[in-house]
């Protein structure tokens, strides 16, 4: 393994979303994910635009805003952009970094194949999405 590949595998292993993946699954994700450094104040995704990428925050922070209302703070280990890729619908919120941030980006063309080849990842994402939905429902009730 190259040093770059080793580094990406270790980076992936440290992200909670990927914690249950075996070495082969981590390598699969690593082949399709690009590590990107993003300055504070950078918009990662914009509400109501087409979604072409999925992101995992490795380090840093971001705000999630829908229709001018802040919905959540994201940090290391959080992911975003999956809903637009899974449903092929416009982005449901705008996400902007609030600190210098490193993300892993996976484009639409690779996202589905990685989920097919790493079923643990698909299950963890589904559990996280269910938690987000439950939290959103609770916010509406209170």
Secondary structure, 3 states (H helix, E strand, C coil): CCHHHHHHHHHHHCCHHHCCCCHHHHHHHHHHCEEEEECCCCEEECCCCCCCEEEEEEECEEEEEECCEEEEEEECCCEECHHHHHHCCCCCCEEEECCCEEEEEEEHHHHHHHHHHCHHHHHHHHHHHHHHHHHHHHHHHC
